[in-house]
Amino acid sequence: MTPARLRRLCLSFPGATEEFPFGEGVSVFKVGGKIFAITNLAGRPLEVSLKCEPELAVQLRNTYAAVRPGYHLNKRHWNTVTLDGTLDEAMVRDLVEDSYDLVVDGLPRGRRP
């Protein structure tokens, strides 16, 4: 997955926005004011941190070398995924969508897109 495709994917969800609270190089994708993805689109290798159900997060880490505990995040709820081609794009899309859905489900009804 390319940086441009990752960015388009993150912004394709209803109500998704991109902000730069950690500096110009770090894209933070939010819905309803809450983060669902963090990435440095210029980073090599490209990585993205995504929210995940705790049990699934552990399972993914144990199964895929490209998935590890969230970098500078709550390791129980976040994974950092290296997009080096070892995970297929469909899986990456699913992980991003799952992260978005988790955040939306946690929003008060009035803030949901």
N, C-alpha and C positions, 0 to 999 in steps of 0.2 A: 504494500500500500504506500502510495506517495504522500507527501505532506499535503498537497493540494486536495487529494481524494479524502484524506482524513478530515481536513477542515470542512470540506463540502458535506461529508457525512454528518459531522457534529452539528452543523448549522441546518441540516435538512429536517430536524425534528421541530414540531410546533413549539413556538415560544423560545427557541434556543438563541442565545446571544454569545458573542465572543468579547471578552474583556482582557485587560492586561494589568491586573493589580500587582503582579510581581515583577514588572518591568516589561519593556518592549518585546523581548524575545519569547516570553512565556504566554501562550494562549490558554485562557481559562474559559471553558464553555459552561454556561449556566442556563438553568431554566427556573423561572420563578425566583431568581436571586440566589439559587443554590447551585453549587458546582457539581457537574457530572463527568467532566473530563478536563485534564490538564496535560499540556504538551509543549515542548519546544519544537516548533515545526522545522527549525533549521538544524536541529540536533542530529548527529550521526553517531550511532544508529538512531532512527526515529523511535521514540518511546511515547507512550500515552498512559497516564494513570486514570483508572476507572473504578467507580464504586462497584461493589460486588456483595452478594449474600455471603456471610462469613463461612458457611460450610462449603459452598461452591468455591470460594476464594482459595481455601486450603487445598481442595481437590485439584483445581487448575494449577496451582504451584507445584503440587506433587506429580502432575502429569506432563507439564510442558516447561522446558528449560527457559522459554521466552517469557514466562510469567513468574513474577516474584512479588514479595510484599511491597505495598505502596511506599514509594520514596518520599520521606518527610510527611507521611500521612498516617492515619490510624490504620495499622497493619491488619486489624481484624476486618475492616470494611473496604479496604482499598488494595488493588493490585496495580503494579506497573508492568505494562506489556511492551516488550521489545518487538518492533515491527520489522523483523529481519528476513521475512519470507518463510519462516518455519511454521507459522500459523497461516492457514488460508484466509483469504479476504472475507469469506462468508462468516467464519468464526469471529474475526475481528469486528465485523459489522454487528454480529449478535452481542458481543461483549459491550460495545458502545451503546447499543439499544437497551440492553439490560440495565446498564448504569443510568441512562436517561430515565427509564421506567421506574427504577428504585427511587430516584430523586423526586419524580412527579408524584409517585404514590405517597411520599412523605410530606408533600405540600398540603397546606389547608385548601379545601375545595375552592375557595375564592381566588387562589393564586395559581391554580392548575390551568394549563393552556387548553 
